Amino acid sequence: MVELSPVDLQAASDTASTSRAVPSTDEEEWRQPDTFLRMIPLAQAPPKPVPAAVTVPIPANNGGDGPVVYESASEVGQLPRFKTQVQALYPETAKRANIEGVVILQVDIDAAGEVKKVVVVQSLGYGCDEAAVAAVQQSSFFPAVTNGQPVPVHLEIPYRFKFDN
């Protein structure tokens, strides 16, 4: 049961003006998102920045013909497929902080189907980026194919971190 009772608006106004939950600021400054975030104490420290790129230290073997040119995923006849797909482990830090989301990796896969370079394009933090990079580096692929020939390819691979319901 809910009870409604009249409130003295003048008394409520006087009390509110002496005990504000939010520091008094200029109205326009209050509307700016970064000002608002500075006023709210964080429950925990923000995650440490993650290196933007992780490179697999395996030199490309192109038969001495120069650097390997990676095709865009939209330019190949058949995209690479997983031979074995390693699932990213959900970091405990992310679990405790109730973090869900997607890490997007930009991955270079050579004509033999080996991962040569991994770059984090969309970060999630809390250890999820590192878990996704480790998983794609441990996975194996059938190479991309164009005109019946395996070709190196440059593509994005998303790793979704979501709690099971």
CORDAVEN-V824623 format. One line per field, one symbol per residue. ss: DSSP state (2 for helix, 1 for strand, 0 for the rest). A space follows every 10 residues. Layout:
ss = ???
This chain:
ss = 0000000022 2222222200 0000002222 2022222220 0000000000 0011100000 0000000000 1122200100 1111000000 0222220000 1111111110 0000111111 1100000222 2222222201 1101110011 1011111111 10000
